[in-house]
């Protein structure tokens, strides 16, 4: 353990571009007195004795910088953090490696992550492991995108929400991590919506975040091997500064229906004047819930759609007088059907958005607040060896209703903002950069993603 004097608003922690799955892990705890500031799980390898390949920037809570001293003194120079690395059960990490890691830690007032070049169209975090898109929202001419993120390593771990924004829907700018793990658990996938009706005692311009809290007792984020110790509840946070800072809303917690229930996605249903939540339950089962106040939820339907799994979404496709609802899952399978504000009923056989022979898109989510446009983004499960980061986001796609009555499908097109980057090749619409190539067939039925071009 070491004591570090705070000299900046961000704690910079070392990270290395390693693909090893055999790392020895330690619990990284940062405390001020009895208050725990960070509680994460990190690998401490032989690399710790070498210069880091980069740094993760953890933003310290703003209340640490409240000036309680005379103005002539620097408050942050008066405060000290206790930083500890504790090997987990069964691990025996050399103390020299632990101290080498701790000695790389320092503070900065501004994070020093690199922006992606303009010719990179597939968003990735500047460091760490990226997966499911979360909280995809359009507000005041800006796209806001969160995603599952492990800021401490290139592997799945420490599920937090990474935060980014875009002014063109295509080039996203990382702005740090929110909803970091605590001693009791971590934050899994969820959604966001604008508080347009001024509910919850919050202003109409507040952004609301419904997400799954993965609580473990007594173990936390040690990895998927401890999945049996996880209990999932749905939680709520909100932002009053455009999504940069997320604050807990402790008056809301949706208790578990099953041990696995997670991935809430919420929409406003105008006909029934209610909010609708679709929720994954377990195996291939899902639920639909209804609320008028965003606090009290009534389960109105439960159903099973094998082989659908995780990250459900529900949205309406309109074409003239035609109105068809779509229910999708993480793997791109979907049903088209009807929805009356309480129950969804399919009218056709299951279809798929993706060709899974290439890179498999996953955990797709449509955006809230797009004024009738149905825009979806997906996590691309790519291999990015030798980089500080792992995982990409797809090019967002816009959905319309394809086909004719009795034989509908979701028609996909890359968002209109990307038109200057697309090409027509052999009857397919193609968009690519150095990271990945995506293509849509002529009808827009199937997306194919490739890294081997």
N, C-alpha and C positions, 0 to 999 in steps of 0.2 A: 504494500500500500504506500501511497505517497500523498502529501498535501500540496495542492497547487493553488497559487494565488490567481484569482480571476483577473485577466488583463484584456479581455475582449468579449464580445457578445456570443461568439461561437467557440465551442470546444472542437479542435481539429484532432481527429483520431486517425492513426495510420491504417492503410489498406493496401493489400498486395494482389496482383493479378494472378491468382493461383486457382487451378481447377480441382485441387485435391478434395476428395470426399472423406479423407481419413484424417482430417485435422483434429487436433486436440482442442477442446473448447473450455473456456472459462466464463464465469459470470462476471460481467463488468458492471460495477456499482459505483455511482457517483453521489456523494452525500454532502449536504451542508447541515451540520449538526445532526439532528435526528431525521431531517427531511431528505428523502431520496429523490434526486434529480433525474438520474437515468438508471435503468436496469436492463441490460442487454446481454446477449450471448455472443461471444466472439472467438474466432480461432486464434491460437497463439502458436505459431509454427517456427521453424528454424529461420524463416524470413524475418522474424522480428529483430534479429541482429543486423539486418541489412537496411539500407535506406528504403523507405516506403515507396511504392509506385504512385501513391497519391494519398489524399486525405478525405475522410468523411467529416462533414461539418454539422455538428449537433448544436442547434440553437438553444441557448440557455433561457429559462423562463424570464419574462420581462420584469417580474417583480423583484428579481435579484438586483436590479439596477435602480430601484427606487432610492432617491437621494435622501438619506437620513442624517447626513453629515453636513457641516458647513460647505457652502458652495465652492470654497477654495480647495476642497479636498476631492480626490478622485474616489468615488464610492467603490468602484469595482476593484480598486487596488487594496481595499480594506477587507475583502471577503475571500475566504479560502474554502476550497472543496477537498474532501477526502475521496481519493480515487483508489478503488480496490479491484484486483483480479483474483477471483477465487476458483481454483480448479473444480470442475464438477465431479460428482461421484464416479469413481472408477478411473479418473484421469490423474496423471502424475506429471505435471508440467514443471520443467526445470526453472528454478527461481531466477536465473540469469535471463531467460527468455521473457519472463514476466516483467522484470525490471526494464529490459530493452524496449518492450512494447510501451510501457508507461512513460519512458523517457522521450518517446516520440511525440507525446501529447503536448499541444500548446494551444494558445487562444488567439483569435483574430476578430476584428470588428466586422470584416466583410468576407464572406466565403469566396474561395478562389477556384470554384469549379469552372471547367471549360464549356463554352457554348458550342453546340453542334454547328458545323459548317452549313451554309445555305443550301448546298447541293445534297445534303443528307435529309431525305424526306421522311424516313422512319425514325420516330422519336425513341430515344433511350435515355435512361438516367445517366448522369456523368460517372456514377460509381454504384456498385452493389447489384443486387438481384431484383429485377423487375418482373412482376406478373400481372394479375387481373387489373383491367381498367376499373376505376371506381369514381363515383361522383362526377360523371361527365355532364357538364352544364354549359349553356350559352347564356351570357348576361351582358347587356350593355356593349354589344359589339365584340365581346371577348369570349373565347372558348376556354373553359376551365376543366382541366383533366387531372384527376388523382389516380394513383395506381398502387397496388401492393408493392412494397419495397423493403428489402433488407439493406440498410445503409452500411452495414459493418462487414459484409462478405459477399462473394459472388454466388453463394448457394442460398437455397430457401432457408429462411430463418428470421427471427425478430420481426414478424409481420407488422409493418408500419404503413402509413399512407404517404407516398411521395407526392409532391405537388408541382403542377406545371400550368402554364397558360399559353395561349396563342391568339394572335390577332387575325390570322388568315385560315385557321382550322387545319393547318398543315405543318407549320414550323412551331414546335412547342419549346418553351423555355422553362427549365427546372428552377424551382424556387425553394427547395428544401423539404424536410420531412415534418409531418404533423401526425398526431395520434400514435406516438411512439409507445412501445410496450412499457408496462410497469411490472411490479413484483407479482401481480396476480394474473397477468395475461397479456394478450396482444390484440390488435385490431385487424380483423379479416375484412372481406369485401362488403361493399354497400353502395349506396347511391346518394345523390344530392338533389335538392329541389329548391326553388325560390319560394319564399314565404309570401306569396302573392296575396293571400287572404288575411295576413296579419294575425296569424294564430300564435298560440303558446306565449302570449305576452311579449312577443318580439316584433320589431318593425318589419314592414313589408319588403324592405330590401335585404333582409337577413337571408343567408343561405343555410339551409338545413341539411344535415348529414345523418342518414340512417345507416348503421353498419352493424356487423356482427362482432361481438366481443368474445374472444376465445379465452375463457378463464381456466386456469389449471390449478389444481390443488393436490400436493404441494408444488409440483413441478411446473415450470413455465417453459416457453419457447425452446425446448431442447431438441425439437425436431419431430417429424411425423411418426417416429417409432413410439412416441408416447401419446398417440392419438386417443387411446382409451381413457386418458385422464382429462380430456378436454370437455368442458361444458359450454355450450353456445347460447348466448342471449343476444337480443337485438338492443342496441343502444342509440342514443341521439346526441349529436353535437351541433353547434351552430357557429356561424361566422358573421361578424359585423363589419369586417374590413375587406370584403370582396373575396373571401376564401383564403387569405394568407394565414390567419390565426383561427384555429378551431377550439371552441370552448365546450366543456361538457354540459349537458342539460340533464341533471340528475333526477328530475321528476319523472323521466321516462325510462322504463326498462320492460321489454317484452319477454316474459319468461319462456323457457324452452317448451316446445311442443314435443320434440324428440331430442335425443343427444346430438344429432347432426344438424339441426335446423340452422340455416344461415343464408347469406347473400340476399338481403332484402332489396327489392326494386319497386319504386313507387311512382304512380302516375295519377293525374287528376282525371276523373271520369265525369264529363260535363253533364251527361244525360241523368245520372243519379246524384249529381252534386256531392260527390264523395271522392276521397282518396282511396286508391286500390294498391295493395301491396301483394306482390307475388314473392313466395318464399320457398326455398328448397327445404325439404324435410329430411329424407334419408333415402338410400337406394335410388329408385326412380320416381319417388313421390314428391309432390309439390302441394302448396296450399295457396289459396287466394283469401285475402283479408280485406276488410272494408272499414273506413273511419271517416268521420266528418270533422274531427278536431285534431287529428294526428297524435293523440294521446291514447285513446281507447279504440281497440281494434277487435272486430268481430270476424271470426273465421267463417267464410261462406261456402267454401268448396275445398275438397281434398281429392286429389286424383293421382294416378300413376301412368307414366308414359315411357316404358322401356324403349330404347336404351338411354333416354334423356337423363342428364345428371348435372346438378349444380347450376348456379348463376342464371336463374330464370329471368325472362323479360316478357312484357306484354305491351302491345301497341296496336294502333288502328291504322290501316291503309285505306285511303279514300281515292276514288276515281269517279268524278262526276257524282252521280247518285249512289254509286256502289260503295259499300263499306264492309271491309273484311278485317277481322282481327287476327293477329299473329301471336303465337306463344312459342318462344324460343328457349333453348338451353345452352349451356357452356360450349358444347361440342358442335354447335351449328345446326343441330336438328330442329325442325319446327313443324308446327301444325297451323293451318289456317282454319278459321271458324268464326263463331259468333260470341259476343260477350254482352251481358245485360246489366253489368254493374255488380253482379254477385257470382255468376258462374260463366266459365268458358266451355264451349262445346265445339269440337272439331267437325269440319264438313268434308275433309279430304284425308287421304293417306299422308303419313309423315314424309317430309322432304328434308333436304340438306342444303345449307348455304356454301359448304366448303368441299373442296377436293382434298382429302387427307393423305394423298400419296406424296405430297411435298412437305413443306413446313406446315404443321397443323395449327391454324388459328384456334383460340380458345377464349372462354370467359367473356364473350362480347357483351357490350352494353350500349344502349341507345341514349342519346343526350336529352336532357330536360331543357325546356325553354327555347326551342328552335322554331316556334311559330308555324307548326304544321309540317316542317321538314322532319323526316325520320332518318337520323344520322347515327350510324353504328361504328364503333371502333373495337378492335380485337387485340388481345395479346398474341404475339407471334413467338412460339416456343423454339427459338433459334439457338444455335451454338455460336458463341462469340469468344473463342479461345484467345488468350493473350491480352484481353481487354480488362480494364478495371470494372466494367459493367457486363451484365448478362441479361438478355431479353429485349425485345423490340415491341413497339406498337405498330399496328397496321396503318395504312392510309385509310382515313375514315371513308365510309361508303354511304350513299343516300339510297333509301329504299322507296320504291313505288309498287303499285299492284300490277303484276304482269299476268298474261293469260286471259282467258275468257270465262264467262260464267260457268261454273261447274268444274273448271280446270284452271285454278289460279296458282300463281307462284309469286314469291318475293323477287322483284327485279332489282338488281344491284347496279349502281354506277358509282365510280369514284366521285367524291364531292366536287361540285362545280368549281370550287376554288383551286382544284388541282388540274384544271383543263390544260394549262400551258405545259404541264409535265407529262401528259399522257401521249401514247402513240397507238396507232392501229397496225397490228402485225398479224398477218395470217388470220384475219377475221376476229382477232381478240383485242380488247383494250388493255394496254400494258402500261405500267408505271414502275420505275425502278431507280435505285441508287446503288452505291457500293455495298449496301447492307442486305438488300433483299429485292426480289422482283415479284410483283403481284400482277395477275392478269384475270380478266373476266371474259367469259365466252360471249358470243354475239347476242344471246338472249338475256345476258346478265343473271343467269341462274346460279352459276358456280364460280367461286373465287378459288384460284390456285396460287400458292405462294412457294417460291423457290429461292434457295441460297446457292445453288450450284451452277448458275448460269455463267 
